[in-house]
Amino acid sequence: MFKNWSPSQVLAAGFFGLIVLGTILLLLPFSSANGYSIGLTDAFFTSVSSVCVTGLIVKDTPNDFSLFGQMVILFLIQLGGLGYMTSSTIIALILGKRIGLKERLIMKESLNVLSLEGVVRFTKAVIWTIFIIEGTAAVLLSLRFSYDYPPLKAIYLGIFHSISAFNNAGFSLFSDSLTQYRGDVSINIIIMGLIILGGIGFIIFSDIYRFLKGEVVSLALHTKLTLLTTVILIFIGAGLLFIFEWHNNATLQGLTIKDKLLASLFHSVTARTAGFNTLDVGKMANDSMFMLIILMVIGASPGSTGGGIKTTTFAIMIVALLSTVRGRQDYTAFRRRLPVDLVAKAFLLTTMVSIIIIVSTTILLLVENRSLVATLFEVASAFGTVGLSVGSGGAESLSAIFSDMGKMLIACTIYVGRLGPLLMSIAIIKGTQTPSYRYPEEKVVIG
């Protein structure tokens, strides 16, 4: 049955299989804090949100789930962040099994690398990188939490938040996320560092490592575009939030300058697919929420644990627009020419994402009858696998008060956002047919 499946179809099925497993485990009565099953819809939604490292919650993680339930969520976050195929590769390597060509093709798709060369070696490096970064951050967070909690509790909090932050999941063991640590420099810096490292893409790590070792004389265009776009988005987002929320007495007004800067920077970083918050997002001004929606849709970078259309897609479109405005036929960046088909693919992806978000928002507006801004924010957060929400009035996201149909629609949006619209379309439509003929060309007036 699986022999004729494409790598994209295997990846989509693998993620869905992991979601089903998570749903079954979270349905068990001892996954719940009160000893009663949380119900199929909420279990499925939580499993999707965990596997797709999103962080939108319909149940309060620290209070509605038992220790077992929380460990299931953490397990799903780690496997979802690693990716189905990377997780399968770990098991295969432990068992000493040979990684065949089919598996290498799937790994290539999963990690967004450009070639099959050294893909197993690259996967091993990814695994070691993940555990070193998560382990180091867990120790640092545990030491900080030890000032507020007993040793074992501090260690658990450190491990949970390290894994959740690096995988850009946004799940927290505090009902108010990280609001109580809004002014804590150490926790803010560690969490932001984990989010950025998890969302930058493993290809970047490899390229920087090779550059520092002298194996290459220059960083790849992909690395340059990713790093530049990431830095620009973080600082522009932080600056605009700082300005928009300066006089908002529900968010920044009343805080010290240090705390205002820290909160603005934190939310600019976390909006890029992480989902933690130190301010009440539901009380932000509409212009701030609209800007966060843009950041959430752009998302993280290719080959990372984050979602969205990706930083490189956004960068390619900006390069193409600037080149067109200047009257240039070639699309160039850092003295390199971008392929025309790559530019077309970037605009196609963004168009598909726009359609998905518009359709999902329209259906939710009809079904749930909530405000446009709140609904659009929830959909953008779901597609970008972010986890930020205007909230339900309690610790949960807005999705918690949606009907079962609304929750399922958000869950589907999360799933599509994690795998990517292009990957999903390739998974559904096997291969591409190249026609043996071409029609005559004719121009059309535009604008």
N, C-alpha and C positions, 0 to 999 in steps of 0.2 A: 504493500500500500504506500509506504513512504519512499520507495525507491525512485519513483518518478517525480517526487516533489522537488520544487526549486528551493534554493537556500532561503529565500524570503518566506516561502510558505512554511518551511520547517521552523524558522524563527518565530513567526506569528503563532504557529501551533504550540511551540515550546512555551512561550509566554502565557498563552491561554491555559495550557496544562498546569502550569505553576499557580495560576490564579485559581483554578478549580481545586487544587490541593489545599491552597490557603483557605478557600471558602469552607471546605469540609472541616479543617482544623479549627477555624474560628467559630463554626456552628456548634462545636461541642460545648456542653454546659460548663465544663471546668475552664473554658477560655474566658468565661464571663465572671465578673467580680461577684455577682449575686447568685451564681450557680444555675442560672437559667439561660437557655440559648438566646442569642441576640436576634435571631431571625435570619432567613435566607438572604433577603435584600441587603440588610446592613452588613452581613458577613461577606457577601460578594463584593459590595462596594469597598469595604475596608481592605479586602484582599487585592482588589484592582489597584487601589490607591497605594498599597504597600509594594506590590510587585512592580508597579510602574513608577515607583519612587516619587509620589506626588504629594501626599500629606493632607489632602482634603479629608476631613473626618466627619462621620455621622455619629460617632460614639466618642466620649471623652477618654482618651487612651489611658491616663493614670487611674481613673476612677471607675470606668465601665469594664475594663479588662483585668483579669487576674494576672499573676506573674506569668503563668503559662501562656495566656493570650498575648501578653506583651512580648514574650520571647518568640512566639509565632510571627508576630508583626516584624520584629527585628530580623528574624531568619528570612522572611520574604523580602525585606528591604535589601539585605545583603545579596541575596541571590538575584533579585531584580536589578540591582545596581551593577553587579558583575555582568549581568546578561545571561540569558539561558545557555548560550553556547559556551561562554567562558566557564560557567559553573560545570557544565557537562565535561569540558576539557580537564578541569581539575580532577574530577572523579576518574576519568579515563587515565590520566597520568599517574594517579595514586594506584590504580589497579594494574598499571604497566601495559595498558592497551595501546596499540598503534593508531595514530591519527591519520586516517585516510584522506584522499583527495576531496571526497564529498564533505567531510568534516572541516577540512581547511577552507573550502569555499564558503561554508556557512560562517566560520570564524571570521573570514574576511568581511562578509556582510555585517556581522554583529559588531565588529570593532571599527568599521568604516575605514579600513586601510586600503591603499591603492593597488597592492599586488599580493600575490600568494607567497612571495619570497620571504622566508623567515617568519611566517605568521605564527607558528607554534612557539618559536623563541620569543616573539613579541608578546604572545599571550602569557607566557611564564613571567616575563618582565612586568606585565600589567598586574598580575596577581601579587607578586612580591611588592610592587609599588603601593598597591591598595593596602595591604596588611601593615606595611611599615608606616605609612601615613596615618592610618586609622589607629594603630597601636600607640604611636607617639602622642597623638592628640588625646587618646583615651587616658593616658597617664597624666597629661597636663590638666585635663578637665577634672579628673578624679582628685588630683591634689587641690584644685580650686574648690570643688564641691565639698571636700573634707572639712572646710572651715564652717560649713552650714549643716552637714549631715554626718551620721555615724560612718565609719570607714567602709563597711560593705555596701551601704546605700550610695555612698559617694562614688565607689568604683562602678556600681551598676549604672548610675546616672552618667558617669564619664564614658563608659563603653557605648551605651545606648545613643547618646547625643553625638558621639564621634562618628559612629556608623551612619546615623541618620543624616548628619550634616555633610559628610563626604559624598554620600550617595544622593545628595540633593533631595532628600525625602521630606524633611520638614516635620516629621513626627516628633513630639516632645513628651516627656514624662511630667511636664508642668501644664496645668490646665490653661494657664495664661501664656503658653509658649515660653518665651524668654523675657517677658515684660518686666519681671522682677529684677532682671540683670541688665536693664536698659543702660545704666551708667557704668557697668563693670567692664573696664577696658580689656582685661585678660580674656574673659569669656567671649566678648564681642570679637576680638582679634582672632582667637582660635577658631570660632565658628565661621567667621568670614573667610579665613584662610582655607578651611576645609571645603567650604562651598565653592570658592574660586578654583582650588586644585581639582576638585571633583568635576567641575563643569568646564574645565579648560580643554579636556580631551587628552587621551593617552598618547596620541600621535605627537603632540607637542612635547611631552616628556622625553620621548625617544629622540626627537630631532634636536632638542637642546642638549641632551646627553651626548649625542654624536658630535655636535658642534664644539662642546667643551673638551671632548677627547681629541679633537682635531681630525676626525674622520671626514668631515665636510668643511668646506671653506666658508660657507654661508648658510644661514637659516633658510628653510624652505619658504616659499611664498605663502603657503598655508599657515605656517607658524607666525610669520610677520603679520598677516591679515588678522589672524585670530587674536594675537596679543594686543595689537593696536586697537582693534574694535572693542575688545573686552575692557581695556583701560578707559577708552573714551566713553563707553556706555556707563561704566561705574561712576565716573566723576561727573558726567553731565546729569545722570539720574540723581546723584546725591545733591548736586548744586540746585537743581530745580525743586527737589523735595524740600530742601532747606528754605528756599524762597517761598514756595507755595504754602508751607505749613508754619511759617514763622509766627503769624498772628493767630493761629488756631489754638484756642485754649484747651481743646480736647486732645491735642497731640504735643506739639513742640513748645507752645507758649508756656512760660513758667519754668522751663528747664534751663539749666546753665548752658553757656555757649558750648562747652565740651560735650555735654549730653546731647545737645541739638545736632552737633556735627556728627557724633557717633551714631545717633539714631538715623540720621539722613543717609549716611554711608552704609549702615547695616541694611536698610530697606532697599537701597539701590542694588546691593549685592544679592540679597535674598530674593528679590523679585525676578532674578534671572534663573529661576527654577528651584529654589530651595524651600521657601514657604515658612520659615521661622519669622516671628515678628516680635518687636519690642515696643511697638505702638499699636493702638487700636485702629486697624485699617478701616473699619466701618465708619469711623469718625473723621476720616481724612476728607479734605476738600475734593470736589469733583475733578479739578484739574490735576491733582496729585494722583487720583485713581486712574484717570485716563492715561497719564504718563506710565504708571505701573503696568497697565494693560499692554502698552507698546513694548515695554521691557519683557513682560512675560511671554508675549508672542515671539519675540526675537529669541529669547531663551539662551541656552548654553552653546557649547561648541561641538562639532562632529566627533564621534567616538568617545563621548563623555557619558556621565550618568544622568545628564540633564535632557530636557526636551526643547520644544520650540522649533522655529524654522532654522535656527542655528546662526551664530555670529557671522560665519563665512558667507552664508546665503545673503544676509543683510549687507555685508561688505561688498559682495560682488554686484548687487543691485545698485549700490551707491556709486561704485566705480563705473558701471555701465551708464548710469544717468549723467554723471559728470563728463564722461567721454563723449556722450551724444550731444550734450549742451555745448561742448567745446568744438563740435564738428569733426571729431576724430572717428575714423573707421574702426580702429583697433581699440579694444578695452585693455588698458594697461595699468599696472600697479607695481611699484618697486622695480621698475624697468623690466617687467615681465608682461607678456601678452596673455590674456585670458582667452581660452577657447570659446567660440561663439555658442557652441552647444551647451557649455557650462552656464553661460549667462542665461540662455533660454530656459535651462533647467531650474535656475534660481527663481526666475519670474513665474515659471509654471508651479513650482512648489508653493510660493507665496500666494498665488491665485487659488490653489487648491485649499490651502489653509484658511484663507479668507472666506471661501465658500462654506467650509466646514463650520467655522465659527459663526457665520451669519445664519446658516440653517439651524444649528443647535440653539442659538440664542432666540431665534424666532419661535421655534417649537416650545422652548421653555417659557417664553413670555405668554404663549397661548395656554400652556398647561398649568403653570405655577402662578401666573398673575403677580409677579414681583416687579420692582422698578427696573427700567432698562439698564441703568449703570450697574446695579448690583448683579443682575443676571449676566450681562456681558462680562463683568469682572470674574464671575464664577466660571463661565465657559472658557475664558482666556486662561485662567489659572489651571483649569482642568487640561486643556489642550497643551499648555506649556509645561505640564507636570510640575506645577509650582506649589500649590497648596495654600496660598494666601486667600483669604476670604473676608467678606464684610461681616460674616458671622451670623449665627442664628439667634443671638441674644444670650446664648450660653457659651460654653467652651468649644462647641462644635462649629463647623462651617455652615454656610447657608444651605448647603445640600441636605443637612440634617432635617430641615423642615419641608423638604420637597416630598412629593408623592413618590410612590415606588417607580412610576414611569419616569419622573424627573431624575431620580437617583440613577436609574439604569441608563438614561441618556448621558448624564455626566460621566458615568463609568465607561461607556463606549467612547466618549470624547477623550478620556484619559488614555484608554488603550490605543486609540489611533494616534494620539499625540506622542506616546512613548515609542511606538514603532515607526512613526513617520508616515505621512500620506503617500509618498512615493513608494516606500517599502510595501505598504498595504496594497496599493494598486498593482504593483508587480506580483505580489503574492496571489492576488485574485486572478489577474490576467497573465497566464503563463506565456512568457517569452514575448518577443515583438516580431511582427510579420513585416518583412521588407518587400514592398511590391516590386514587380518586375518591369514597371513602367512609371513614367512621370507625366503629369498633365502640363499643358502650356502655362507659362507664367503670365499674370496680368495684374497690374497695379490697382490699388483701391485708395480713394481719398480718405485721409484720416484727419482728426483734429478740427 
